[in-house]
């Protein structure tokens, strides 16, 4: 029996985009469901049935069985394992390299996240919850400039060294 995959995520380049790209590169037939705010929220919105109250969600139908998968990195590894592009090979050493690369990308994401998220919820990051527009802009500018001077060079060095160590044009060699 052939698998049917439905991928639900907002119409943005966020956590789900890497999964969309892997699906496209893996020559897997899939349904790309772009969730709107309206279909997400509300008493009968998709959020009410989402296991963790978040997207993305991948629904896999296989031989009459349906399974919902969550967490974009888990989906990424699944797609890489089942697709035609061999994005996640069976060789343990190659998988170790890929998992290390994914971990480094996750570290970069965690480092950058406050630079984005503090604009949405300053209080969550230890700042006043009632910042006016000018104060919020100044705060974001300061946080982002500090990140660009302190963190960005560090991560670019890590990525450059990783690519050089693995001897290719991609992070884990010459094959995508």
N, C-alpha and C positions, 0 to 999 in steps of 0.2 A: 504494500500500500504506500501511496505517496503522502508525504507530509504536506500539510497546509500551515503556513505561518502568517499570523496577523501581528503587526507591530504597531502599537499605539504610543504616540508621543505628541507633544505640542509641536506646533509649526515653527520651531526655533532650532538653532544649532546649539544644542545643549548636550546633556549627558547621553541622549539618544542618538545623536548624529553619528557617532562612531559605529553604532550597531547598524544604522541605515547603510553606511558606507561598506561595512563588512558584508551585509546581505547583498548589496549590489555587486561587490567584487567576487562574491562566492557563487554567482550564477544560481542563486536560490530563488524560486518563485515565492513572492510574498506580497501581502496586502499592507500598504502604507497608510495607516489611519492617522490623520492629523487632527488631534483633539483640540477643540476650542474651549475657551473659558466657560461658555454656556453648557457644553456637553460634559464638562468636567465637574463643575460645582452644582449645588442645588440638591434638593431632597431625593431626586432620582438620578443624579449625575454619576458618571463613571467612578468618581472618587469614593462614593459610598460602597463600592464593591471591590475596590483596589486593596489588595492585602495589606500594604503598608501605607495606604493613602497617598501614593505617589506614582508617577510615571518615570520611565517607560514600563510597559507591560508587553510581553511577547506571549501570544497564545499559539500553541502548537497542537494541531489535530493530526493524529497518527493512528490509523487502523481503528477508528471509532473511539479512541481515547483522546481526551482534551486535557492539556496541562498548561497552566499559566506560569510563566517564568518572570522573575523580577530581578532587579539589580543589573545595571547596564554592563558591568564587567563580566558577570556570569553569562549574560546573553552573548557578549562578544566572543567569549571562549567557546560557547556552544556553536555559534554560527561558524567560527573558524574551524571547528572540528568536523562539521557535517557538509560544508560547502565544497565546491569544486576547486576553489582557489588555494586550498591548503594553507590557510592563514594561521592555523594552529596545528602544527605537525605532531606526529606521534612520537618522534624522537625526544627523549627526556631532556637532553642537553639543549636542543633547540627550544623546547618549551620553557626551560629555565631562563634562557635569554629573553624570550618574549614576555614571560611573567616579570622579569626584572625591568624590562622597558615599560610595561604597564604600571608597575609600582612606582617608577620614577615619574611617569606622567601623572599618576595620582598624587604624588608628593607636590609636584608643580601646581596641580589644581587646588590642593588644600592650602598651599601658600598664597595663591592668588585670590582665593574665594573671599576673604574679608574685603579686598579692594573693590569687589563688585557688590557683595551682600550688605556692607555697612550702609550703602545708599538706600537699601530697601528697609533695613531694620537696625538703625544705629544703636538702639538700646541693647540688643542682643550681643553687641561687641563692646559694651562698656561705655558707650557714649550717651549723652542726653537723648531721650526719646522725642523731645520737642524742638529739635533744631530747625531754625528757619532755613529757607532755601540758600541764602548766602553762606551761612555757617556750615550747612551740609556740603555745599560745593567746595568750600575751603578745606574741610575735613577730608573729603574724597581726594582732592588734589594732593594734599600732603601725604596721605596713605599711599596713593598710587606712585607718587614721585619717589618715596622711600623704597617701595617695592622695586621699582625700575632700577634704582641705583644699587640696592643691596642684594635682592633676590634674583632678579632676571639674569645678571651676568653669571651668577653661580649655577643656575639651571642650564643656561646655554653652554657653559663649560662642561657640565655633566653630560648633556646630550651629544656634544661634539666628540668628547672622549669615548662615549658609548659607541657612536657610529664608527669612529676610527678603530676601536678595539675589535669590532665585529667585521671589519674589512669590506664594507659595501656602501651602497648609496642609501640604503634604508637602515633603520636602527639594528636590524638583526641579519644583515648581509645584503646580497644583491637581488634576492627574490622577495617580493612583497609578501 
